[in-house]
Amino acid sequence: MNRYLIEKEKEAIERLKAFEPEKEPYYLCYSGGKDSDVIRILATLAGVKHEIHHNLTTVDAPETVAYIKTIKGVHINKARYPDGTPKTMWNLMPKKRMPPTRIARWCCSELKEQGGKGRLKITGVRWEESTNRRANADVIRVVGKPTATQKILENSGLSYTVTKSGGIVLNAQCGDNETVRDKKDFVHHCYIDRSVTINPIVEWSTRDVWEFLHHYGVRSNPLYQCGENRIGCIGCPLSGTKSMKSDFAKYPKYYESYIRSFKKMIDERKRLKLPTQWESGIDVMKWWLGENPDQLTLFDENELYEAMQEV
């Protein structure tokens, strides 16, 4: 590795050591992508207690699931309803009464982000991934109880930023030992009843990630060798229309499952006498892929808000 990356590795390791929970392991959020591989290696290098968790979305690529199963010690979890029934993309669709979109990302909140409640989480979030990540992430990110959280930070004299998405982030520079201790006290005070993540590679570039993985001989998810730049859910609207269409060409059974689920969603909207311009699952798919832009204003703010509530 080049000397700059060696320093970044040392900094990331120090971050993980600095905020290690005293009573239980870190909850390491593992997606099966390259950034997740970096943080699991760093956690081992740092010698911190951690558990590796992957939350199945039911629309993970088969290659990704197969790769995750090769990772030693990984916990593969399924989101569940209060009665214990597994949540899936397919049974959530009629309950949410709309497809997941860039604005209403209920798929992430319901299927990926429920794991790790009451635990201090590690993620592989990086600024370079998107402008949204750069605006809403840092080494420490706290979501929940914003007023009380800011009061704690102000009493501690720690600098912080309130993001547009409503989270609170602390800057990447750990500073002197006293500041590190104050930040650790803050993190350990907050993570039990708030969502707190440590993002040790937040400023790393994609080049850094690949050089690090090659240095440690990590083969990574096979989808990267197939030309994929991003590992995510099949049909993820965040990946863009071109990528969505490519996914459905590669995984036609998932395309068909989406269409069947869209039809159940339409039926539920009609049952509840909610407005809909769709008659078939194909109609929804065309809208979802941007082939029918005239229907972009179908959902009002109340429906978008309701879709983001847990079921």
DOTORKOL-688030 format. One record per residue: x, y, z of N, C-alpha, C in turn; residue in one letter. Coordinates in steps of 0.05 Angstrom, whole numbers. Last residue first. Example, Ala and Ser with C-alpha at 12.3 -4.5 7.8 and 13.67 -1.06 7.14 Angstrom:
% residues 2
- n_east;n_north;n_up;ca_east;ca_north;ca_up;c_east;c_north;c_up;r
- 257;-45;142;273;-21;143;258;1;157;S;
- 264;-114;156;246;-90;156;264;-66;156;A;
END
This chain:
% residues 311
- n_east;n_north;n_up;ca_east;ca_north;ca_up;c_east;c_north;c_up;r
- -884;-21;194;-909;-37;195;-902;-64;209;V;
- -861;47;202;-858;19;205;-884;4;205;E;
- -869;98;153;-874;88;180;-871;58;180;Q;
- -867;112;101;-841;111;115;-845;102;144;M;
- -919;117;84;-903;95;73;-877;91;89;A;
- -935;164;108;-945;139;118;-928;115;109;E;
- -908;201;75;-902;200;103;-910;173;115;Y;
- -933;192;26;-904;188;28;-896;185;57;L;
- -985;207;40;-980;179;32;-950;173;34;E;
- -977;262;50;-987;244;71;-981;215;65;N;
- -961;282;0;-942;282;22;-951;263;45;E;
- -987;238;-52;-985;263;-38;-967;260;-14;D;
- -973;207;-114;-974;205;-85;-970;232;-72;F;
- -971;223;-168;-993;207;-159;-995;207;-129;L;
- -936;253;-200;-948;266;-176;-971;250;-164;T;
- -920;222;-244;-901;227;-223;-913;240;-197;L;
- -946;208;-290;-958;199;-264;-940;205;-240;Q;
- -918;222;-334;-942;237;-328;-954;231;-301;D;
- -877;186;-345;-871;208;-326;-896;224;-319;P;
- -869;128;-359;-894;142;-358;-892;165;-338;N;
- -819;107;-353;-831;106;-380;-858;119;-382;E;
- -794;100;-305;-793;126;-318;-805;127;-345;G;
- -800;53;-279;-776;55;-296;-775;82;-312;L;
- -849;62;-256;-825;59;-239;-799;62;-255;W;
- -883;60;-300;-880;85;-285;-854;84;-269;W;
- -876;6;-314;-869;27;-333;-865;54;-319;K;
- -896;-18;-267;-868;-22;-275;-859;-1;-294;M;
- -950;-4;-269;-933;6;-247;-903;4;-255;V;
- -965;-33;-314;-969;-4;-313;-950;9;-293;D;
- -956;-85;-297;-940;-74;-319;-942;-44;-319;I;
- -997;-92;-261;-970;-91;-251;-951;-79;-271;G;
- -1053;-50;-280;-1038;-75;-279;-1010;-70;-268;S;
- -1076;-2;-275;-1094;-24;-276;-1079;-51;-274;E;
- -1067;64;-246;-1057;39;-256;-1078;17;-256;W;
- -1080;108;-221;-1084;109;-250;-1075;83;-263;Q;
- -1114;116;-160;-1094;101;-176;-1101;103;-205;T;
- -1132;137;-95;-1130;143;-124;-1109;125;-137;P;
- -1165;90;-52;-1143;109;-56;-1141;114;-86;L;
- -1200;51;-31;-1210;74;-46;-1190;97;-48;K;
- -1180;6;-11;-1181;29;8;-1191;54;-5;L;
- -1182;-25;-56;-1198;-33;-33;-1201;-10;-14;R;
- -1144;2;-87;-1172;3;-95;-1190;-5;-72;K;
- -1098;-11;-59;-1105;17;-63;-1135;19;-70;R;
- -1098;-67;-66;-1101;-55;-39;-1109;-26;-41;E;
- -1090;-71;-121;-1115;-82;-109;-1120;-70;-81;D;
- -1039;-49;-124;-1061;-36;-137;-1088;-45;-125;I;
- -1011;-89;-96;-1011;-62;-86;-1034;-46;-98;M;
- -1017;-132;-130;-1028;-134;-104;-1030;-106;-91;K;
- -986;-112;-173;-1015;-117;-177;-1029;-119;-150;K;
- -935;-111;-150;-948;-85;-158;-978;-89;-161;F;
- -926;-165;-147;-929;-150;-122;-942;-123;-128;S;
- -921;-178;-201;-942;-191;-185;-948;-175;-159;R;
- -876;-147;-212;-901;-142;-226;-925;-154;-211;I;
- -836;-171;-180;-844;-143;-176;-871;-137;-188;Y;
- -834;-221;-205;-843;-219;-177;-851;-190;-170;S;
- -813;-208;-255;-840;-219;-253;-851;-217;-225;E;
- -762;-192;-238;-780;-174;-253;-809;-183;-251;Y;
- -744;-239;-217;-749;-217;-199;-766;-196;-212;Y;
- -738;-268;-264;-757;-277;-243;-763;-256;-223;K;
- -696;-242;-292;-724;-239;-301;-745;-249;-280;P;
- -642;-216;-284;-657;-231;-265;-687;-229;-271;Y;
- -624;-188;-328;-607;-209;-317;-622;-227;-299;K;
- -663;-151;-337;-655;-168;-359;-639;-192;-349;A;
- -663;-126;-288;-687;-142;-295;-681;-160;-319;F;
- -614;-99;-289;-620;-119;-268;-642;-138;-277;D;
- -623;-64;-331;-602;-84;-333;-606;-107;-313;S;
- -662;-32;-309;-668;-48;-332;-648;-70;-336;K;
- -631;-8;-268;-655;-24;-261;-662;-43;-285;M;
- -592;20;-297;-584;-3;-280;-608;-21;-273;S;
- -625;58;-321;-609;40;-337;-601;15;-322;K;
- -649;85;-277;-665;69;-295;-648;49;-311;T;
- -614;81;-213;-621;93;-239;-634;74;-258;G;
- -605;65;-162;-584;59;-181;-589;71;-209;S;
- -649;75;-132;-626;93;-129;-605;89;-149;L;
- -684;33;-141;-688;58;-156;-665;78;-153;P;
- -661;-33;-151;-660;-10;-133;-664;16;-148;C;
- -663;-82;-177;-684;-62;-183;-683;-38;-164;G;
- -634;-117;-126;-643;-119;-153;-666;-100;-157;I;
- -590;-78;-83;-614;-95;-88;-621;-95;-117;C;
- -520;-77;-97;-544;-68;-83;-566;-87;-89;G;
- -457;-56;-112;-472;-79;-104;-496;-71;-87;I;
- -428;-25;-168;-443;-21;-143;-458;-47;-137;R;
- -405;-39;-214;-391;-20;-198;-403;-17;-170;N;
- -399;-100;-250;-415;-83;-233;-397;-64;-217;E;
- -368;-136;-279;-371;-109;-289;-388;-90;-273;G;
- -358;-183;-256;-377;-184;-278;-383;-156;-289;C;
- -328;-173;-213;-314;-184;-235;-332;-186;-260;Q;
- -369;-157;-179;-350;-137;-189;-334;-147;-213;Y;
- -394;-205;-167;-408;-187;-185;-389;-164;-195;L;
- -364;-231;-128;-359;-237;-156;-373;-219;-176;P;
- -337;-192;-76;-362;-202;-88;-357;-207;-118;N;
- -267;-208;-60;-291;-191;-62;-314;-205;-76;S;
- -218;-228;-47;-227;-233;-74;-252;-216;-80;R;
- -164;-199;-13;-193;-204;-12;-204;-207;-40;V;
- -110;-188;-1;-117;-212;-16;-147;-220;-15;G;
- -94;-141;20;-100;-163;39;-111;-188;25;Y;
- -87;-111;-26;-64;-115;-8;-69;-138;11;H;
- -138;-109;-46;-118;-124;-61;-94;-130;-43;H;
- -162;-76;-8;-171;-103;-11;-150;-120;-26;L;
- -132;-28;-17;-132;-41;10;-140;-70;7;F;
- -146;-16;-69;-118;-21;-62;-116;-36;-36;E;
- -201;-8;-64;-191;-30;-80;-162;-36;-73;W;
- -202;38;-29;-216;13;-22;-204;-11;-37;V;
- -175;77;-59;-164;67;-33;-176;40;-25;D;
- -211;83;-101;-184;72;-106;-171;62;-81;R;
- -252;106;-75;-256;80;-86;-229;67;-92;T;
- -226;139;-15;-235;139;-43;-239;110;-52;S;
- -248;155;51;-233;139;32;-244;141;4;W;
- -276;181;91;-262;197;71;-246;182;51;E;
- -298;138;121;-316;158;108;-302;175;87;V;
- -284;93;148;-271;99;123;-286;120;107;I;
- -313;88;196;-284;92;198;-271;99;171;P;
- -366;108;223;-360;104;195;-329;109;191;N;
- -412;87;270;-384;95;267;-376;88;238;I;
- -477;108;288;-459;93;271;-431;105;271;T;
- -535;103;325;-508;114;324;-490;96;308;V;
- -599;116;340;-583;101;320;-556;116;317;S;
- -612;113;411;-611;127;386;-596;109;366;R;
- -606;85;458;-633;93;451;-634;112;426;D;
- -551;70;459;-572;52;469;-599;59;459;I;
- -517;111;442;-524;91;423;-546;71;433;Y;
- -504;153;480;-526;156;461;-535;131;447;C;
- -461;142;512;-485;152;525;-509;150;506;H;
- -422;130;474;-432;109;492;-457;117;507;H;
- -415;181;451;-425;159;435;-436;137;453;V;
- -395;210;496;-420;218;482;-432;195;467;F;
- -348;183;507;-369;185;528;-396;192;515;D;
- -321;193;459;-328;166;467;-350;166;487;K;
- -315;248;462;-331;237;441;-340;208;447;K;
- -281;252;506;-308;265;507;-326;253;486;D;
- -236;225;486;-250;214;509;-279;226;512;R;
- -222;260;445;-229;233;439;-245;220;462;V;
- -209;305;476;-231;306;458;-241;279;450;T;
- -164;285;503;-187;293;519;-212;294;501;E;
- -127;275;461;-138;253;477;-163;260;492;N;
- -145;319;405;-127;309;427;-142;287;442;D;
- -176;296;343;-165;317;361;-147;305;383;G;
- -205;269;304;-208;261;332;-197;282;351;C;
- -239;292;250;-214;295;265;-219;289;294;Q;
- -290;291;228;-273;267;225;-247;269;241;A;
- -346;315;269;-325;317;248;-305;294;250;N;
- -410;285;275;-386;297;288;-363;295;268;L;
- -478;297;258;-452;284;253;-430;300;267;V;
- -546;281;262;-524;298;274;-498;283;269;I;
- -602;284;216;-582;271;233;-562;291;244;G;
- -634;310;180;-642;310;208;-623;296;227;G;
- -618;318;129;-636;295;133;-644;293;163;S;
- -583;360;133;-609;365;121;-629;343;126;K;
- -550;355;198;-552;351;169;-580;357;159;T;
- -513;392;242;-540;381;238;-544;379;208;V;
- -449;379;268;-465;391;246;-492;377;246;T;
- -405;399;322;-422;380;308;-436;395;286;Y;
- -356;400;375;-367;411;350;-383;390;335;S;
- -367;397;445;-358;384;420;-372;396;396;L;
- -380;413;496;-363;430;481;-353;418;455;G;
- -417;387;526;-391;375;525;-370;392;510;S;
- -462;418;518;-451;416;546;-423;404;546;N;
- -469;406;464;-463;433;472;-451;434;501;E;
- -483;351;467;-459;360;453;-450;388;461;L;
- -531;353;496;-508;338;507;-482;348;494;I;
- -562;383;460;-557;394;487;-533;380;499;K;
- -565;349;416;-551;374;414;-544;386;441;Q;
- -597;309;440;-570;302;430;-553;328;428;T;
- -646;334;449;-630;324;472;-601;319;464;A;
- -659;344;395;-657;366;414;-640;358;438;T;
- -660;292;370;-641;313;362;-637;335;382;P;
- -675;235;374;-674;254;397;-655;277;392;K;
- -639;209;318;-658;206;340;-653;225;363;G;
- -576;191;297;-603;197;288;-622;190;312;V;
- -509;207;287;-529;201;307;-557;209;296;V;
- -445;188;266;-471;198;258;-492;188;278;R;
- -377;199;259;-398;193;278;-424;204;267;I;
- -351;212;211;-342;189;226;-363;180;246;V;
- -408;229;170;-381;235;180;-373;211;196;D;
- -461;250;126;-445;230;141;-419;241;150;A;
- -489;283;91;-503;272;115;-487;251;131;N;
- -461;300;47;-476;320;63;-486;309;89;A;
- -439;254;27;-421;275;36;-436;295;53;R;
- -486;226;13;-469;216;34;-450;237;45;R;
- -504;260;-28;-520;256;-4;-504;246;19;N;
- -466;253;-67;-468;279;-54;-484;278;-28;T;
- -434;189;-59;-455;206;-69;-454;233;-55;S;
- -384;164;-48;-406;149;-60;-428;166;-72;E;
- -348;194;-20;-345;193;-49;-368;179;-63;E;
- -358;185;34;-366;210;22;-367;208;-9;W;
- -382;121;54;-360;138;45;-371;163;31;R;
- -398;69;100;-407;94;86;-382;111;79;V;
- -395;20;125;-374;28;105;-382;52;89;G;
- -408;21;196;-416;19;168;-392;27;150;T;
- -422;-5;259;-401;3;241;-412;0;213;I;
- -463;14;316;-459;2;290;-434;13;276;K;
- -481;-5;379;-464;14;365;-455;1;339;L;
- -551;-20;391;-523;-28;388;-507;-6;374;R;
- -604;-9;390;-592;-10;416;-563;-19;415;G;
- -612;-47;331;-624;-28;350;-612;-31;377;K;
- -593;-81;292;-574;-66;307;-586;-45;326;G;
- -640;-75;237;-620;-90;253;-602;-72;269;G;
- -667;-41;205;-679;-48;231;-659;-62;249;Q;
- -649;-31;154;-639;-14;176;-651;-20;203;E;
- -670;-65;116;-641;-64;120;-634;-51;146;K;
- -727;-64;113;-712;-89;108;-683;-89;115;L;
- -747;-13;125;-761;-37;135;-743;-62;133;E;
- -712;25;103;-719;27;131;-732;2;142;S;
- -708;6;49;-685;7;67;-692;8;96;C;
- -762;11;33;-748;-15;31;-724;-16;49;C;
- -775;64;35;-785;47;56;-772;19;56;W;
- -760;115;12;-742;91;12;-750;72;35;R;
- -786;158;-23;-797;141;-3;-782;114;-3;A;
- -750;180;-61;-760;196;-39;-771;179;-17;I;
- -737;139;-96;-715;155;-85;-725;171;-61;R;
- -784;87;-75;-774;107;-94;-750;121;-81;T;
- -823;27;-74;-801;43;-63;-790;63;-84;P;
- -893;35;-93;-866;23;-97;-845;39;-81;P;
- -947;33;-45;-931;47;-66;-905;33;-69;M;
- -969;8;-2;-987;18;-23;-973;36;-43;R;
- -950;-19;40;-940;9;37;-956;23;15;K;
- -975;-67;33;-979;-53;59;-970;-24;56;K;
- -959;-84;-17;-987;-77;-13;-992;-62;13;P;
- -901;-89;-4;-912;-72;-25;-941;-65;-21;M;
- -890;-129;33;-891;-101;42;-904;-82;22;L;
- -888;-176;6;-911;-172;24;-912;-143;36;N;
- -842;-166;-25;-867;-173;-38;-891;-170;-19;W;
- -799;-157;8;-807;-136;-11;-835;-141;-21;M;
- -818;-184;72;-806;-186;45;-813;-162;29;T;
- -813;-205;138;-819;-184;120;-805;-189;93;K;
- -837;-265;170;-816;-250;156;-827;-228;138;P;
- -874;-261;231;-874;-267;202;-852;-252;188;T;
- -876;-243;283;-855;-262;275;-854;-269;246;G;
- -911;-204;294;-920;-231;300;-900;-252;292;D;
- -885;-157;277;-888;-162;306;-896;-191;312;P;
- -844;-180;221;-867;-166;232;-869;-172;262;Y;
- -773;-179;209;-798;-193;216;-819;-173;226;R;
- -715;-190;169;-733;-171;183;-760;-185;187;A;
- -665;-237;180;-689;-230;165;-706;-211;182;K;
- -593;-244;176;-617;-238;190;-640;-232;171;N;
- -535;-278;185;-554;-270;164;-582;-268;176;I;
- -473;-265;210;-501;-270;218;-519;-260;196;H;
- -410;-293;195;-430;-273;189;-458;-283;199;V;
- -367;-329;203;-380;-316;227;-402;-296;221;G;
- -335;-320;142;-335;-334;168;-348;-316;190;K;
- -368;-317;82;-354;-301;102;-357;-314;130;I;
- -400;-344;48;-372;-354;50;-357;-339;72;T;
- -448;-318;47;-447;-343;62;-419;-354;64;K;
- -436;-276;12;-438;-270;41;-436;-296;57;I;
- -439;-303;-37;-414;-293;-27;-414;-288;3;Y;
- -494;-314;-40;-475;-336;-40;-448;-327;-29;A;
- -514;-262;-41;-521;-280;-19;-502;-303;-17;V;
- -492;-245;-90;-485;-232;-65;-491;-249;-41;T;
- -517;-278;-127;-488;-280;-124;-478;-267;-98;E;
- -571;-262;-122;-563;-289;-113;-533;-291;-109;P;
- -581;-196;-96;-572;-213;-119;-564;-240;-108;A;
- -637;-184;-54;-608;-186;-57;-601;-203;-82;D;
- -688;-182;-41;-682;-174;-68;-652;-171;-71;V;
- -690;-195;12;-705;-212;-6;-703;-204;-35;T;
- -655;-172;45;-676;-155;35;-697;-170;19;T;
- -621;-191;104;-632;-199;78;-655;-180;70;L;
- -569;-162;135;-598;-163;136;-609;-168;108;N;
- -512;-187;165;-524;-180;140;-554;-183;142;H;
- -462;-173;213;-490;-178;207;-498;-169;179;H;
- -412;-192;255;-417;-184;227;-446;-192;221;I;
- -391;-164;316;-407;-184;303;-413;-174;275;E;
- -331;-150;354;-351;-143;334;-366;-168;324;H;
- -279;-121;390;-301;-141;390;-322;-132;370;K;
- -219;-105;355;-242;-97;371;-263;-119;369;V;
- -172;-108;327;-175;-125;350;-199;-118;367;G;
- -160;-82;280;-161;-66;304;-164;-82;330;A;
- -165;-124;244;-138;-112;249;-138;-95;274;L;
- -220;-131;247;-202;-152;256;-175;-141;262;T;
- -237;-82;227;-246;-90;253;-228;-112;265;A;
- -216;-85;175;-205;-65;194;-213;-72;222;L;
- -248;-125;153;-219;-130;156;-207;-110;176;I;
- -297;-99;154;-294;-124;169;-264;-131;173;R;
- -288;-55;121;-292;-51;150;-290;-77;166;I;
- -279;-80;71;-258;-64;83;-263;-61;113;V;
- -328;-104;60;-304;-121;64;-282;-106;77;D;
- -359;-59;54;-364;-77;77;-341;-95;82;S;
- -339;-41;6;-335;-24;30;-340;-41;55;D;
- -356;-82;-30;-327;-77;-25;-322;-61;1;K;
- -413;-119;-3;-399;-102;-22;-370;-97;-13;G;
- -441;-144;36;-429;-161;16;-414;-146;-6;G;
- -458;-113;78;-476;-115;54;-466;-136;34;S;
- -459;-109;146;-445;-122;124;-464;-126;100;Y;
- -447;-74;202;-467;-77;181;-453;-85;155;C;
- -430;-97;263;-418;-89;238;-438;-95;216;L;
- -436;-76;324;-454;-89;305;-444;-80;278;Y;
- -386;-89;375;-397;-73;353;-417;-90;337;Y;
- -405;-127;434;-389;-122;410;-402;-101;392;P;
- -414;-97;500;-421;-115;479;-405;-109;453;E;
- -387;-63;537;-402;-86;546;-409;-106;524;K;
- -360;-21;512;-347;-35;535;-361;-61;542;E;
- -348;-7;443;-366;-10;466;-353;-27;488;P;
- -298;33;416;-306;6;421;-325;5;445;E;
- -276;81;399;-305;81;406;-315;53;412;F;
- -222;72;389;-230;94;407;-258;92;416;A;
- -218;31;352;-209;26;380;-221;47;399;K;
- -237;58;307;-252;34;317;-244;28;346;L;
- -197;97;302;-226;105;306;-241;81;318;R;
- -153;66;292;-154;82;317;-183;91;323;E;
- -166;47;242;-163;28;264;-165;43;291;I;
- -165;95;212;-190;79;214;-189;60;238;A;
- -110;108;218;-131;126;228;-157;111;232;E;
- -86;66;190;-80;70;219;-102;87;232;K;
- -107;75;139;-113;50;153;-108;53;183;E;
- -84;124;127;-113;122;129;-121;97;144;K;
- -30;109;125;-39;127;146;-69;127;150;E;
- -33;76;81;-24;64;106;-32;82;129;I;
- -46;113;42;-66;93;50;-58;79;76;L;
- 3;140;40;-22;155;47;-44;135;56;Y;
- 39;102;22;41;112;50;17;128;59;R;
- 7;47;-12;22;72;-11;21;84;17;N;
- 17;-24;0;0;0;0;18;25;0;M;
END
